[in-house]
Amino acid sequence: MSNERGPLPRRYARYYLENAPSLVWLVLINVVAILVGVRYYVETMPEVSTFLWPLYADSPAALFLLTLSLVTLLPFLGRSLDDVPTNLPLAYLHTIALVWLVKMGVWTVVALNLGFDVYFPAPWAYFGIIVTHVGFVAEGLLVPHYGRTTRGALLTALALALVNDVLDYGFGYYPPLRYEPGPALVGATVALSVLSVVIAWSIMPPAEQAA
């Protein structure tokens, strides 16, 4: 089975996902990035219910989902991506991981530029965060090379993304910002929830192809 739906050339996906050193390093880098990301939220997390942390710490949650998605490949190292098996739970995991990566990667760029005056030109607070979150989208392009999706997985991802938006702006659990989010950011966030699901639908093969 060959997957040409994703925009990332398959030879790059094979290099990063079929070789033990590159895949292990990719997992480890994401684990470190999760810890770095959590530091960004840690001061405000005590004010948030523990049960809501996965929806509050949006960027670390996106990387955590991707890491889980990548870890499912470890038992199949040495085998072609074409031979990696799939099932319904994995379709949900891979789909939600991709949606969260795309949404949070693009959302961060939008949020920082809507608050351009309070972020630019700080080397890390502006440039560093934007570059790392664009990396979310780049990593997400690996997922369609081994992950499959279903209509149920896409609808679940959309529902979770919209629930997250309601929590963020309806109850004030949006990520820490240097400014108060206005209608532009709220509208952009909801649009990104829909757009990220559309992107997942357009680049992830349906699970039926695994047969």
For each residue, the residues with C-beta under 8 A, 3 or more apart:
1: 82 209 210
2: 10 82
3: 6 10 81 144 145 205
4: 10
5: 144 202 203 204 205
6: 3 10 13 141 143 144 145 203 204
7: 141 203
8: 12 13 138 141 142 144 145
9: 12 13
10: 2 3 4 6 13 14 81 145
11: 14 15
12: 8 9 15 16
13: 6 8 9 10 16 17 81 142 145 146
14: 10 11 17 18 80 81 145
15: 11 12 18 19 22
16: 12 13 19 22 23 26 142
17: 13 14 22 23 70 73 81 142 145 146
18: 14 15 23 77 78 79 80 81
19: 15 16 22 23 77
20: 23 24 77 78
21: 24 25
22: 15 16 17 19 25 26
23: 16 17 18 19 20 26 27 70 73 74 77
24: 20 21 27 28 74
25: 21 22 28 29
26: 16 22 23 29 30 70 139
27: 23 24 30 31 67 70 71 74
28: 24 25 31 32
29: 25 26 32 33
30: 26 27 33 34 63 66 67 70 139
31: 27 28 34 35 67
32: 28 29 35 36
33: 29 30 36 37 63 132
34: 30 31 37 38 60 63 64 67
35: 31 32 38 39
36: 32 33 39 40
37: 33 34 40 41 57 59 60 63
38: 34 35 41 42 57 60
39: 35 36 42
40: 36 37 59 175 176
41: 37 38 44 45 56 57 60 175 176
42: 38 39 45
43: 176
44: 41 47 48 176
45: 41 42 48 53 56 57
46:
47: 44
48: 44 45 52 53 56 173
49: 52 53
50: 53
51:
52: 48 49 55 56 167 173
53: 45 48 49 50 56 57
54: 57 61 64
55: 52 58 61 163 164 167 173
56: 41 45 48 52 53 167 173 175
57: 37 38 41 45 53 54 60 61 175
58: 55 61 62 100 104 107 164 175
59: 37 40 62 63 104 108 133 136 175
60: 34 37 38 41 57 63 64
61: 54 55 57 58 64 65 100
62: 58 59 65 66 97 100 101 103 104 105 136
63: 30 33 34 37 59 60 66 67 101 136
64: 34 54 60 61 67 68
65: 61 62 68 69 93 96 97 100 101
66: 30 62 63 69 70 97 100 101 139 140 143
67: 27 30 31 34 63 64 70 71
68: 64 65 71 72 93 97
69: 65 66 72 93 94 97 143 147
70: 17 23 26 27 30 66 67 73 74
71: 27 67 68 74
72: 68 69 75 90 93
73: 17 23 70 76 77 84 146
74: 23 24 27 70 71 77
75: 72
76: 73 79 83 84 85
77: 18 19 20 23 73 74
78: 18 20
79: 18 76 83 84
80: 14 18 83 84
81: 3 10 13 14 17 18 84 145 146
82: 1 2
83: 76 79 80
84: 73 76 79 80 81 146
85: 76 210
86: 90 91 147 148 207 210
87: 90 91
88: 91 92 150 207
89: 92 93
90: 72 86 87 93 94 147 148
91: 86 87 88 94 95 147 148 149 150 153 207
92: 88 89 95 96 150 152 153 156
93: 65 68 69 72 89 90 96 97 147
94: 69 90 91 97 98 143 146 147 148 149 153 204
95: 91 92 98 99 147 149 150 153 154 156 157 200 204
96: 65 92 93 99 100 153 156 157 160
97: 62 65 66 68 69 93 94 100 101 140 143 147
98: 94 95 101 102 140 143 144 147 196 199 200 204
99: 95 96 102 103 157 158 161 196 197 200
100: 58 61 62 65 66 96 97 103 104 157 161 196
101: 62 63 65 66 97 98 104 105 136 137 139 140 143
102: 98 99 105 106 136 137 140 192 195 196 199 200
103: 62 99 100 106 107 161 192 193 195 196
104: 58 59 62 100 101 107 108 133 136
105: 62 101 102 108 109 133 134 135 136 137 140
106: 102 103 109 110 133 137 192 195 196
107: 58 103 104 110 111 188 189 192
108: 59 104 105 111 112 129 130 133 136
109: 105 106 112 113 130 133 134
110: 106 107 113 114 185 188 192
111: 107 108 114 115 175 177 181 185
112: 108 109 115 116 119 126 129 130
113: 109 110 116
114: 110 111 179 182 184 185 188
115: 111 112 118 119 177 178 179
116: 112 113 119 120
117: 120
118: 115 178 179
119: 112 115 116 122 125 126 178
120: 116 117 126
121: 126 127
122: 119 125 126 127
123: 126 127 128
124: 127 128 129
125: 119 122 128 129
126: 112 119 120 121 122 123 129 130
127: 121 122 123 124 130 131
128: 123 124 125 131 132
129: 108 112 124 125 126 132 133
130: 108 109 112 126 127 133 134
131: 127 128 134 135
132: 33 128 129 135 136
133: 59 104 105 106 108 109 129 130 136 137
134: 105 109 130 131 137 138
135: 105 131 132 138 139
136: 59 62 63 101 102 104 105 108 132 133 139 140
137: 101 102 105 106 133 134 140 141
138: 8 134 135 141
139: 26 30 66 101 135 136 142
140: 66 97 98 101 102 105 136 137 143
141: 6 7 8 137 138 144 203
142: 8 13 16 17 139 145 146
143: 6 66 69 94 97 98 101 140 146 147 204
144: 3 5 6 8 98 141 147 203 204 205
145: 3 6 8 10 13 14 17 81 142
146: 13 17 73 81 84 94 142 143
147: 69 86 90 91 93 94 95 97 98 143 144 204
148: 86 90 91 94 204 205 206 207 209 210
149: 91 94 95 153 154 200 201 204 205 206 207
150: 88 91 92 95 153 154 206 207
151: 154 155
152: 92 155 156
153: 91 92 94 95 96 149 150 156 157
154: 95 149 150 151 157 158 197 200 201
155: 151 152 158 159
156: 92 95 96 152 153 159 160
157: 95 96 99 100 153 154 160 161 196 197 200
158: 99 154 155 161 162 193 194 197
159: 155 156 162 163
160: 96 156 157 163 164
161: 99 100 103 157 158 164 165 193 196 197
162: 158 159 165 166 190 193
163: 55 159 160 166 167
164: 55 58 160 161 167 168 193
165: 161 162 168 169 186 189 190 193
166: 162 163 169 170 171
167: 52 55 56 163 164 170 171 173
168: 164 165 171 172 173 174 175 189
169: 165 166 172 174 181 186 189
170: 166 167
171: 166 167 168
172: 168 169
173: 48 52 55 56 167 168
174: 168 169 177 181
175: 40 41 56 57 58 59 111 168
176: 40 41 43 44
177: 111 115 174 180 181
178: 115 118 119
179: 114 115 118
180: 177
181: 111 169 174 177 185 186
182: 114 185 186
183: 186 187
184: 114 187 188
185: 110 111 114 181 182 188 189
186: 165 169 181 182 183 189 190
187: 183 184 190 191
188: 107 110 114 184 185 191 192
189: 107 165 168 169 185 186 192 193
190: 162 165 186 187 193 194
191: 187 188 194 195
192: 102 103 106 107 110 188 189 195 196
193: 103 158 161 162 164 165 189 190 196 197
194: 158 190 191 197 198
195: 102 103 106 191 192 198 199
196: 98 99 100 102 103 106 157 161 192 193 199 200
197: 99 154 157 158 161 193 194 200 201
198: 194 195 201 202
199: 98 102 195 196 202 203
200: 95 98 99 102 149 154 157 196 197 203 204
201: 149 154 197 198 204
202: 5 198 199
203: 5 6 7 141 144 199 200
204: 5 6 94 95 98 143 144 147 148 149 200 201
205: 3 5 144 148 149 209 210
206: 148 149 150 209
207: 86 88 91 148 149 150 210
208: 211
209: 1 148 205 206
210: 1 85 86 148 205 207
211: 208
